[in-house]
Amino acid sequence: MLNKSIKFLIENKLIAALLLVLLIGWGLINAPFNWDLKVLPNYPVAVDAIPDIGENQQIVFTKWNGRSPQDIEDQITYPLTTSLLGIPGVKTIRSNSMFGFSSIYIIFEEDIEFYWSRSRILEKLNSLPAGLLPDGVNPSLGPDATALGQIFWYTLEGRDSQGNVTGGWNPQELRSIQDFYVKYGLSSASGVSEVASIGGYVQEYQIDIDPELMRQYGVNLDQVVKAVKNNNRDTGAQTLEINKVEYVVRGLGYIESIEDLKNAVVSANEYTSIRISDIANVYLGPATRRGILDKEGAEVVGGVVVARYGANPLEVITNVKEQIEAISPGLPIKELKDGTKSKLTIVPFYDRTELINETLGTLNEALTLEIIITVLVIVIMVFNLRASFLISGLLPIAVLMVFIFMKIFNVDANIVALSGIAIAIGTMVDVGVILSENIIRHLEDDQDRLSTDEIVYNATAEVSGAILTAVMTTIISFLPVFTMIGAEGKLFRPLAFTKTMALVSSIIVALFLIPPFAAIIFRNKKINSRLGDLFSIVLIIVGVGFVIYGYWFALLLVVFGIVGVLKRRDIINQQQFTLANIIISSGFIILLLAKYWRPLGFQNSIVLNVIFVLLICGVILGGFYLFKLYYTRILRWALNN
């Protein structure tokens, strides 16, 4: 079946070409490197800097204001913990009781689905027996996020039109704007699980009761609490029909100012009402808080954006930034005493985008340099420009195919996962080298004057089984990594996946795409001299045009065109033509490597970097070339001894 598929694609090269275009386009669409494709849509693999190795955890949070940690432990944490133990799939439960609140961390088994576990917790909380918890205490489930969900932190700061810090806003104002405007605006961004407010003061009505006045008027605390509740609500009534028109009757009673609260009636004594202002002082003040947000020694107000479980962190951050741009014009402006206009501005101080982009940039650079170095080795060691082109083309196509598999199987791109591709590149190249060398050998040994298609098919069929066996052995040896569980599994499984998919992709490219294109490239047809000259002249013109526009690498096309003209004019023979092309290609790759690698640093000139790269490559590849040259003698000596 394998050989029939290979033969079919060799005979139907258009299908192979369409398959190649499909794979390249699909891979570019799913690539995580934020390439500006313009024509193609962009649906990249989910990207983060590091893998999330946290446990499958849900948090139940319960507030009980003013109570000691011991009361919280005895009346909330303990009864809730014992009730939640019966949830299916629970691995362990950890709890924490502090002043005024309780936190219960429920750790599930790794195979339990994230949202399924949340449903079971909510189901359990809704079925708690009556009287288990104190009156008015309602436990709540934490956000649907993981420990790495905090992707964006920001502060609210007053800035002038030039962006300079002006101040002029007190922590209470900032917190109110954060809670009732910014928080709701950012929560609507796609992929955001929660926006948590930090710092400042939460504004509230505060009633400071005088116990002595309460004793004199004969009022108790329950009456005051009841009076506040009853005087802060609207009341619905029936309708009233007047002149055949129906009017809805409402009792308006919501508190809108401190005066409304002061005038609330607590009780009546001898036809005289006793109001809250008679027994207490009422004012606006800050709620009790247990911490602050500090930035460079100054107290600030801000928020934390938490990404939803399974969301693409980079995409969520982009959505949040777009939402910030949308709501920023609505932030208030205040004129200070000195006449400066201070506008509230959302200022990020932790943005994971930079970390993600630096991680991707490092891996992108590493993969690019690795491919360039591999191409250099192939060009020099294989010493066949057409074969080198085939082998080198395998690498980027196989890498793009890995991105397709990552998107299909929901594997996030991070520093560990993408490292698997870098590890697999050596084995990926081996497949192409073996196949191309065998095709070249069959072409050289052809005595029966077979067609190029038949020669390529015979050469591929001869080694296809061996290639498949060799790569499958490497893939199977990585299977134990997929059985890892816990933090180790989450850390290394993505690496094993990308390495495996890279090898699978290399097999697909080598056995199904290289043979059809090898049959085209190695086709031995005499090119018309005039047509060859025209092609060389076009190369020179195009190369000069690109050089004029600043693309100096286009000099390669000019040089290739000149060498082609020399070959057509019989100034150089075929062997010299091949050698010249190899030298030109190698020189170009070394120049490219020196430019992007800069092993001696950017402080040194490009010339010094080129010399250093040339020396390094010359020594290493020269050593390998000598070994290749004398290998037959070494092998003969080893067999004789």
C-alpha positions in Angstrom: 0.0 0.0 0.0 2.9 2.4 0.9 4.6 1.8 -2.5 1.3 2.2 -4.4 0.7 5.5 -2.8 4.3 6.7 -3.6 3.8 5.5 -7.2 0.4 7.3 -7.5 1.9 10.6 -6.4 4.9 10.3 -8.7 2.6 9.7 -11.7 0.2 12.5 -10.6 2.5 15.3 -9.7 -0.3 17.9 -9.8 -1.9 16.2 -6.8 1.4 16.2 -5.0 1.8 20.0 -5.7 -1.7 20.7 -4.5 -1.0 18.7 -1.3 2.2 20.7 -0.8 0.4 24.0 -1.2 -2.4 22.8 1.2 0.1 21.8 3.9 2.1 25.0 3.6 -1.0 27.2 3.7 -2.6 25.3 6.6 0.7 25.3 8.6 1.1 29.1 8.1 -2.5 29.7 9.3 -1.8 27.7 12.5 1.8 28.9 13.1 2.2 30.4 16.6 4.7 33.1 15.6 2.2 35.9 14.8 3.3 36.1 11.2 1.6 38.8 9.2 0.1 36.7 6.4 -2.2 39.4 4.9 -3.9 37.1 2.4 -4.4 34.0 4.7 -6.5 34.0 7.9 -4.8 33.6 11.2 -5.8 30.8 13.6 -2.6 30.2 15.6 -1.9 27.5 18.1 -2.6 28.6 21.7 0.6 30.2 23.0 2.1 30.6 26.5 5.6 31.1 27.8 5.8 28.0 30.0 3.6 24.8 30.4 0.9 24.8 33.1 2.0 22.0 35.4 -0.5 22.9 38.1 -3.0 20.3 39.5 -6.6 20.0 38.6 -7.8 22.4 41.3 -11.1 24.2 42.2 -11.5 26.8 45.0 -14.5 27.3 47.2 -14.4 30.7 48.9 -16.6 31.7 51.8 -16.8 35.1 53.6 -18.0 35.7 57.1 -17.0 39.2 58.1 -15.6 40.0 61.5 -15.2 36.4 62.6 -12.0 35.0 64.0 -10.0 32.2 62.2 -11.1 29.7 64.9 -14.8 30.5 64.3 -14.3 30.3 60.6 -12.6 26.9 61.0 -15.2 25.4 63.3 -18.4 26.7 61.6 -17.5 27.0 57.9 -14.2 25.3 56.9 -14.7 22.0 58.7 -18.4 21.3 57.8 -17.8 22.3 54.2 -14.7 20.2 53.8 -16.4 17.1 55.2 -19.3 17.6 52.9 -17.2 18.1 49.8 -15.1 14.9 50.4 -17.9 12.9 48.8 -17.5 14.5 45.4 -16.4 11.8 42.8 -12.9 12.1 41.5 -11.6 14.1 44.5 -7.9 13.4 45.2 -7.4 15.6 48.2 -8.8 18.7 49.9 -6.7 21.5 51.5 -8.3 24.3 53.5 -7.2 27.6 54.9 -9.1 29.6 57.6 -8.3 33.3 58.0 -9.9 36.3 59.6 -13.2 36.9 57.9 -13.0 34.2 55.2 -12.4 30.5 54.4 -10.7 29.0 51.3 -11.0 25.4 50.4 -8.8 23.9 47.6 -10.3 20.8 46.1 -7.7 18.8 44.1 -9.2 16.4 41.5 -7.6 13.4 39.7 -5.8 14.2 36.5 -8.4 12.4 34.3 -11.3 14.5 35.6 -12.6 17.0 33.1 -12.2 20.6 34.4 -15.8 21.9 33.9 -17.3 18.5 35.0 -15.6 18.9 38.4 -17.0 22.5 38.7 -20.5 21.1 38.0 -20.2 18.5 40.7 -19.0 21.1 43.3 -21.9 23.4 42.5 -24.3 20.5 42.7 -22.9 19.6 46.2 -23.1 23.2 47.4 -26.7 23.5 46.3 -27.7 20.4 48.2 -26.0 21.2 51.6 -28.4 20.4 54.5 -30.1 23.3 56.2 -28.4 24.7 59.2 -25.0 23.4 58.2 -23.6 26.9 57.8 -24.4 30.1 59.8 -27.3 32.3 58.5 -26.3 34.6 55.7 -23.1 32.7 54.8 -23.0 31.6 51.1 -20.0 29.8 49.7 -19.0 30.6 46.2 -16.9 28.8 43.5 -13.7 30.5 42.3 -13.0 31.5 38.7 -12.7 28.9 36.0 -8.9 29.4 35.7 -5.6 27.7 36.6 -2.7 28.9 38.7 -1.1 30.4 35.6 -4.3 32.3 34.7 -3.1 35.7 35.9 -1.9 37.2 32.5 -2.3 40.9 32.9 -2.0 43.4 35.8 -2.7 47.1 35.6 -3.1 50.2 37.7 -5.3 53.3 37.4 -3.3 56.5 37.5 -3.9 60.1 36.7 -1.9 61.3 33.7 -1.8 64.6 31.9 -2.0 65.0 28.1 1.8 64.3 27.8 1.5 61.1 29.8 3.1 62.4 32.9 1.9 61.2 36.3 -0.3 64.0 38.0 -2.0 62.3 40.9 -5.0 64.1 42.3 -7.2 61.0 42.8 -7.7 59.4 46.2 -7.8 55.6 46.7 -11.5 55.6 47.3 -12.3 57.3 44.0 -10.0 55.0 42.1 -11.4 51.9 43.7 -15.0 52.9 42.9 -14.1 53.6 39.2 -12.3 50.3 39.1 -15.2 48.3 40.6 -18.1 49.9 38.7 -16.5 50.8 35.3 -13.1 49.3 34.4 -13.8 45.9 35.9 -17.1 45.4 34.0 -15.5 46.7 30.7 -12.6 44.3 30.8 -14.7 41.3 32.0 -16.5 41.5 28.6 -13.3 40.7 26.7 -13.3 37.3 25.1 -11.5 34.6 27.2 -11.5 36.5 30.5 -12.6 34.5 33.5 -12.4 37.2 36.1 -11.1 40.8 36.7 -10.1 41.0 40.4 -9.8 44.5 42.0 -6.8 45.3 44.3 -5.9 48.2 46.5 -7.8 51.4 47.4 -10.8 51.6 49.7 -14.2 50.2 49.1 -16.7 53.0 49.8 -19.6 52.2 52.2 -22.1 53.9 54.5 -20.9 53.6 58.1 -23.1 54.0 61.2 -21.1 54.8 64.4 -23.6 54.0 67.3 -23.4 55.6 70.7 -24.3 52.9 73.3 -25.3 55.5 75.9 -27.8 57.2 73.6 -29.2 53.7 72.7 -29.7 53.0 76.4 -31.4 56.3 77.1 -33.9 55.9 74.2 -34.4 52.2 74.9 -33.2 51.0 71.5 -31.3 47.8 70.8 -28.9 46.9 68.0 -31.4 44.6 66.2 -33.8 47.5 65.9 -31.1 49.7 64.2 -30.2 46.9 61.8 -33.9 46.3 60.9 -34.4 50.1 60.4 -31.5 50.3 58.0 -32.8 47.3 56.0 -36.4 48.5 55.9 -35.5 52.0 54.9 -33.3 50.9 51.9 -35.7 49.2 49.6 -38.4 49.9 47.0 -41.9 48.5 47.6 -44.1 47.2 44.8 -47.9 47.7 45.1 -50.9 47.1 42.8 -52.2 49.4 40.1 -54.5 52.4 40.3 -57.0 53.2 37.6 -57.7 56.9 37.0 -59.8 58.0 34.1 -59.5 54.6 32.4 -55.7 54.8 32.6 -53.8 52.3 34.7 -50.9 53.5 36.9 -48.4 51.3 38.6 -48.0 52.2 42.3 -44.4 52.0 43.7 -42.9 52.9 47.0 -39.5 54.5 46.4 -37.2 53.9 49.4 -33.6 53.3 48.2 -31.0 55.3 50.1 -29.4 57.9 47.8 -27.5 60.1 50.4 -26.3 60.1 54.0 -29.3 62.3 54.9 -31.7 59.5 53.8 -29.9 57.1 56.2 -29.8 59.7 59.1 -33.6 60.2 58.8 -34.4 56.5 58.9 -36.8 55.8 61.9 -35.6 53.2 64.4 -38.6 53.4 66.8 -41.2 55.8 68.2 -41.6 56.9 71.9 -44.7 58.8 73.0 -45.5 59.9 69.4 -41.9 61.0 68.8 -39.9 59.2 66.2 -36.3 58.2 67.1 -34.1 58.4 64.1 -30.7 56.9 63.4 -29.1 60.4 63.6 -30.4 60.7 67.3 -28.3 57.7 68.4 -25.4 57.5 65.9 -23.1 59.3 63.5 -23.6 58.5 59.8 -20.9 59.1 57.2 -19.2 57.6 54.1 -16.0 55.7 54.9 -13.8 52.9 53.7 -14.5 49.2 54.3 -12.0 47.2 56.4 -9.2 45.9 54.2 -6.5 43.2 54.7 -3.9 44.5 52.2 -2.7 47.1 49.7 -1.2 47.3 46.2 2.2 48.9 46.1 4.0 50.2 43.0 7.4 51.7 43.4 6.8 52.6 47.0 3.4 54.3 46.4 -0.1 53.0 47.1 -2.1 52.4 43.9 -5.3 50.8 42.8 -5.5 48.3 40.0 -6.7 44.9 38.9 -5.7 41.4 37.8 -7.1 39.9 34.6 -7.4 36.1 34.8 -7.7 34.0 31.6 -10.3 31.3 31.3 -9.2 27.7 31.4 -8.2 26.4 28.0 -8.1 29.9 26.5 -5.1 31.2 24.4 -3.3 33.6 26.8 -1.8 35.6 24.0 -5.2 36.0 22.3 -6.9 36.9 25.6 -4.3 39.6 26.3 -4.9 41.1 22.8 -8.6 41.1 23.5 -8.0 42.9 26.8 -5.9 45.5 25.2 -8.5 46.2 22.6 -11.1 46.5 25.3 -8.8 48.9 27.2 -8.7 51.1 24.1 -12.5 51.0 23.8 -13.2 52.0 27.5 -10.3 54.5 28.0 -12.2 57.5 26.4 -14.9 57.0 29.1 -12.6 57.3 32.0 -13.1 60.5 34.1 -11.0 63.7 33.9 -10.4 66.0 36.9 -9.0 69.5 36.9 -6.5 69.9 39.7 -5.8 73.0 41.8 -2.9 74.1 39.6 -5.1 73.9 36.5 -3.7 70.6 35.3 -6.2 68.3 33.7 -5.7 64.8 35.1 -7.2 61.9 33.1 -7.4 58.4 34.6 -5.3 56.0 32.5 -5.1 52.2 32.6 -1.3 51.5 33.0 -0.2 47.9 32.6 2.6 46.8 34.9 2.6 43.0 34.2 1.9 41.9 30.7 2.7 38.3 29.8 2.8 39.3 26.1 6.5 40.3 26.4 7.5 37.0 28.1 5.5 35.0 25.5 7.0 37.0 22.6 10.5 36.6 23.9 10.0 32.9 24.4 8.6 32.5 20.9 11.4 34.8 19.5 14.0 32.6 21.1 12.6 29.4 19.7 11.9 31.0 16.3 15.5 32.1 16.1 16.8 28.7 17.3 14.7 26.8 14.8 15.7 29.2 12.0 19.4 29.0 12.8 19.2 25.2 13.1 17.5 24.9 9.7 20.2 27.2 8.2 23.0 25.2 9.7 21.4 22.0 8.6 21.1 23.3 5.0 24.8 24.3 5.0 25.8 20.8 6.1 23.6 19.2 3.5 24.9 21.4 0.6 28.6 20.7 1.5 28.3 17.0 2.4 25.8 15.9 -0.2 27.5 18.0 -2.8 24.5 18.1 -5.1 22.5 21.3 -5.3 19.3 19.7 -6.5 19.4 17.0 -3.8 20.2 19.7 -1.2 17.2 21.7 -2.3 15.0 18.6 -1.8 16.3 17.7 1.6 16.3 21.3 2.8 12.7 21.8 1.7 11.7 18.9 4.0 12.5 20.8 7.2 10.2 23.9 7.0 7.3 21.9 5.6 7.6 19.3 8.3 7.7 22.0 11.0 4.6 23.7 9.5 2.9 20.3 9.6 3.7 20.0 13.3 1.7 23.2 13.9 -1.3 21.6 12.2 -1.1 18.6 14.5 -0.7 20.9 17.5 -3.9 22.8 16.5 -5.9 19.6 15.9 -4.9 18.0 19.2 -5.0 21.2 21.3 -1.4 21.2 22.3 -0.2 24.6 23.5 2.9 26.2 22.0 5.4 26.9 24.8 9.2 26.7 25.4 9.0 23.0 26.2 6.6 21.9 23.4 8.5 23.8 20.6 11.8 22.3 21.9 10.6 18.9 20.7 10.7 20.2 17.1 14.3 21.4 17.6 15.3 18.0 19.0 13.7 16.1 16.1 15.4 18.1 13.3 18.5 15.9 13.1 16.4 12.7 12.6 14.1 14.5 10.1 17.1 15.4 7.9 18.4 11.8 8.0 15.2 10.6 6.3 15.6 13.1 3.4 19.4 12.4 3.1 18.9 8.6 2.8 16.1 8.9 0.2 17.9 11.6 -1.9 21.2 9.7 -1.9 19.5 6.5 -3.0 17.7 8.4 -5.8 21.1 9.9 -7.0 22.7 6.4 -6.9 20.0 4.9 -9.0 20.2 7.7 -11.5 24.0 7.2 -11.8 23.7 3.4 -12.1 20.8 3.4 -14.6 21.8 1.0 -17.4 18.3 0.2 -18.7 17.5 3.8 -19.7 14.4 3.9 -17.6 12.3 7.0 -17.3 13.1 9.3 -14.4 9.7 8.5 -12.8 10.6 4.8 -12.8 14.1 5.4 -11.4 12.7 7.6 -8.6 10.0 5.1 -7.7 12.5 2.2 -7.6 14.9 4.1 -5.4 12.1 5.2 -3.1 10.5 1.7 -2.9 13.9 0.2 -2.1 14.4 2.3 1.1 10.8 3.2 2.1 10.4 0.2 4.4 13.8 0.8 6.1 13.0 4.5 6.5 9.6 3.8 8.0 11.1 1.2 10.4 13.9 3.5 11.5 11.6 6.4 12.3 8.9 4.2 13.9 11.6 2.8 16.2 12.4 6.3 17.4 8.7 7.1 17.8 8.0 4.0 19.8 10.9 4.7 22.1 9.2 7.9 23.1 5.9 6.2 24.0 6.8 5.8 27.8 6.9 9.6 28.0 3.2 9.7 27.1 2.4 7.5 30.2 3.8 10.1 32.6 1.2 11.6 35.0 1.1 14.6 37.3 3.4 17.5 36.9 6.0 15.4 35.0 3.4 14.4 32.4 2.2 18.0 31.8 5.8 19.1 31.4 7.1 16.4 29.1 4.1 15.1 27.2 3.9 18.2 24.9 7.6 17.8 24.1 7.1 14.1 23.3 4.1 15.0 21.1 5.8 17.6 19.0 8.9 15.4 18.5 6.7 12.5 17.5 4.6 14.7 15.1 7.8 16.1 13.6 9.0 12.6 12.8 5.6 11.6 11.4 5.6 14.8 9.3 9.1 14.0 8.0 8.0 10.5 6.9 5.0 12.0 5.1 7.1 14.7 3.3 10.0 12.3 2.5 7.9 9.4 1.2 5.0 11.2 -0.5 6.3 14.7 -1.5 10.0 14.4 -2.2 9.7 11.6 -4.8 7.3 13.5 -7.1 9.4 16.6 -7.0 12.6 14.6 -7.3 11.2 13.2 -10.5 10.8 16.8 -11.8 14.1 18.2 -10.5 16.3 15.2 -11.6 14.6 15.0 -15.1 17.5 15.1 -17.5 16.2 17.3 -20.3 18.3 19.4 -22.5 17.4 23.0 -22.1 17.4 25.2 -25.2 20.5 27.4 -25.1 18.5 30.6 -25.8 15.9 29.7 -23.2 18.7 29.0 -20.7 20.3 32.4 -21.5 17.0 34.1 -21.1 16.4 32.5 -17.7 19.9 33.5 -16.5 19.3 37.1 -17.7 15.9 37.3 -15.9 17.7 36.1 -12.7 20.2 38.8 -13.0 17.6 41.5 -13.7 15.4 40.4 -10.9 18.3 40.2 -8.5 19.6 43.7 -9.4 16.0 45.1 -8.9 15.8 43.6 -5.4 19.3 44.9 -4.5 18.3 48.4 -5.6 15.3 48.2 -3.2 17.6 47.2 -0.3 17.3 43.4 -0.4 21.1 42.7 -0.7 20.6 39.0 -0.3 19.2 39.1 -3.9 22.9 39.3 -5.0 22.6 35.5 -4.9 20.3 35.5 -7.9 22.7 37.8 -9.8 25.6 35.5 -9.2 23.6 32.4 -10.1 22.5 34.1 -13.3 26.1 35.0 -14.2 27.3 31.4 -13.6 24.5 30.2 -15.8 25.5 32.4 -18.7 29.1 31.2 -18.3 27.9 27.6 -18.5 25.8 28.3 -21.6 28.8 30.0 -23.3 31.0 26.9 -22.5 33.4 29.1 -20.6 33.0 26.6 -17.7 32.2 22.9 -17.9 29.5 21.0 -16.0 31.8 20.0 -13.1 32.9 23.6 -12.6 29.3 24.8 -12.9 28.2 22.4 -10.1 31.2 23.4 -7.9 30.5 27.1 -8.5 26.9 26.7 -7.5 27.9 24.8 -4.3 30.4 27.5 -3.3 27.9 30.3 -4.0 25.2 28.6 -2.0 27.5 27.8 0.9 28.9 31.3 0.9 25.3 32.7 1.0 24.3 30.4 3.8 27.4 31.4 5.9 26.6 35.0 5.3 23.0 34.5 6.4 24.2 32.5 9.4 26.6 35.2 10.4 24.0 38.0 10.0 21.3 36.3 12.2 23.5 34.4 14.6 26.1 37.0 15.3 28.3 34.6 17.5 30.8 37.4 18.3 27.9 39.8 19.2 26.4 42.9 17.5 29.3 45.1 18.8 31.6 43.5 16.3 31.2 44.0 12.5 29.5 41.6 10.2 32.9 40.9 8.6 34.4 39.5 11.8 31.3 37.4 12.4 31.5 36.0 8.9 35.1 35.1 9.3 34.4 33.4 12.7 31.4 31.4 11.2 33.6 30.5 8.2 36.3 29.1 10.5 33.9 27.2 12.7 32.1 25.6 9.7 35.4 25.0 7.9 37.0 23.1 10.8 33.9 21.0 11.6 32.7 20.3 8.1 36.3 19.8 6.9 36.8 17.2 9.6 33.7 15.3 8.5 34.7 15.6 4.9 38.1 14.1 5.5 36.4 11.3 7.5 34.1 10.7 4.5 37.0 10.8 2.1 39.0 8.2 4.0 36.1 6.2 5.3 36.6 3.3 2.8 40.3 2.8 4.0 39.2 3.0 7.6 36.4 0.5 7.0 38.8 -1.9 5.1 41.3 -1.7 8.0 38.5 -2.4 10.6 37.3 -5.4 8.6 40.8 -6.8 8.3 41.5 -6.3 12.0 
